[in-house]
Amino acid sequence: MRSACTTSNSTNPPDTRRGPRRSRIEPLDLAVPALPKALEGLTICHLSDLHVRRPRRRFDRLIETLETEEPADLLVFTGDLVADVGYEAATHEVVQRLLRAARPRIGSFCVFGNHDTAALRQRMEHLPIHCLSDSAWRDPQRPLNVLGVDCSPHVMFGDLLAALNAEHAADNAGRLRILLTHRPDWLIPASDAGIDLVLSGHTHGGQCRLPGLRPIYVGDGPWPCRWYSGLFRRGRTQLVVSRGVGDQAMDGLRVFCPPQALRIQLRCDDNPPPPSNGVQVIRKW
């Protein structure tokens, strides 16, 4: 982990002008209140909504980029790895290649989304990845907990309480707590539970947008439309909503909304804003 302690979030949004064929992994410099000193500079490669139907050049380009970049500390997938029933073998192959290419220093983690099937879950058991189904992983060497809620079809809404219980500790003071969830509407309960960072997807950033970033479609969730992609805050909890790597309905169906893979670097926030019960929009992308 590289130390990078400064005082404010970067104000420059990722450049997305190259459209859906772009393979660049977008950097996100994220200031976190009370980040443990041991975790300054922690990096997270965040991938969401692969929606694999078959091997695609888009996945090849992403794998090539991961192979040439410096490995992140964590690799996380926030659901909808498979597009639908019958594509599990292709999804298993793509995820396996991504894991080999990413080479995360600490570990790989995933949660399941509403498209992920029971057959895919069985295949994932044989990969070197922590599948967090309403559960948690506690780093024995660092002040770091990674929790996950299950949003797969047979669960849909997940159980955050079960994930919190799985932390196996009455006191998590001084530890960074990251929640992986497919759906962004877990922000408010995560904030109430004292989670530091929520990583999610599901909305595809709207997938098809009008000029000016106005989304046409944001999924089936009840969250406000303004949560469709970007960085948000409630209290001390921050939420990252990815535009996702893949597409819904058909391959390549994106308008003014290119795919997104993120490399998040965490740093200490020496001057956090005062807490608020409302959801604040920090940045859209």
Secondary structure, 3 states (H helix, E strand, C coil): CCCCCCCCCCCCCCCCCCHHHCCCCEEEEEEEECCCHHHCCCEEEEECCCCECCCCHHHHHHHHHHHHCCCCCEEEEECCCECCCCCHHHHHHHHHHHHHHHCCCCEEEEECCCCCCHHHHHHHCCCCCEECCCEEEECCCCCEEEEECCCCCCCCCCCHHHHHHCCCCCCCCCCEEEEECCCHHHHHHHHHCCCCEEEECCCHHHCEEECCCEECCCCCCCCCHHHCCEEEEECCEEEEECCCCCCCCCCCCCECCCCCCEEEEEEEECCCCCCCCCCEEEECC
